Amino acid sequence: MRLREKPLIPWIFAEENGKINFGHCNCMAGLGESCSHVRSLLWAIQAGVRMRERKKKHTGSLHLESRKSNALKLKI
């Protein structure tokens, strides 16, 4: 993209359950309903969701409990 060109705007319409109904972009290929910009947007969303899920999994319920022997037990 050149500095003087209008920025490209890829977008998608998806339902809460993750079903993608359609996507579009204002680039030349996007006018034909398919381009790499929409695909890249979907990839970025998927990567973000995976990172969020991994973070939840690793930091989810991390608790320290003290035992009678004063030792600490790590519950994951």
N, C-alpha and C positions, 0 to 999 in steps of 0.2 A: 504494500500500500504506500502510496506517495503522501507526502505531508499535506498537499492541497486537496486530496480526495476525501470525500465523505467517509466516515468510519463505517465498516460493515457491521450489520446488526443481525446475528443469527438468534433465533428464538425457537422455543418448543412449546407445545400445549400438552400438558400431562395431567393425569388424574392423581389423586392422593395415593392410590395403591401402586403407583409407578407405571401404569399403562400410558404409553405415549401415543397420543392421537395424531398429531402432525407437527411438523417443524418447517421453518422457512428462513431464508436469508435474503438480504438485498443485493447480493453479488450477482454477477451474470449467470453463473451456474445455478444459483439458488432460485432464480426466476423459473427454472425448470423443475423446481421442487426437490432437488438433491444437490448437496455440495459438501465439501469437506469441513466447512465452518460449522454446520449443524452437527456433523459427526464429532467434531472436536468438542463442541459444547456438551454433547451427551457423554463423551469420555470423561470430561472434567467433572461433571455431576456424579458419575459413577465412582470416580476416584475419591471425591469428597465424601460420599456416603460410606465407602469402604474404610476410609481413614477414621471417620466418626465412629463406625461400629467397632473398629479395632481399639480405639481409645476407650470406648465404653467397656469393652471386654477386659481391658487391662487395668482400668482404674475403677471399675464398677463398684464392688462392695469390698473394699479393703479395710479390715478392722483388726485392731490389736486387742486381745483379751488377756487378762492376767490370770494365771493359775495360782493354786494354793502355794506352789513352790516358788512363787514370785518370778517365774519364767514367763516370757511373753510368747503367745501363740499367734501366728499369722493366719487369718482366715481369708480365703479368696473365694 
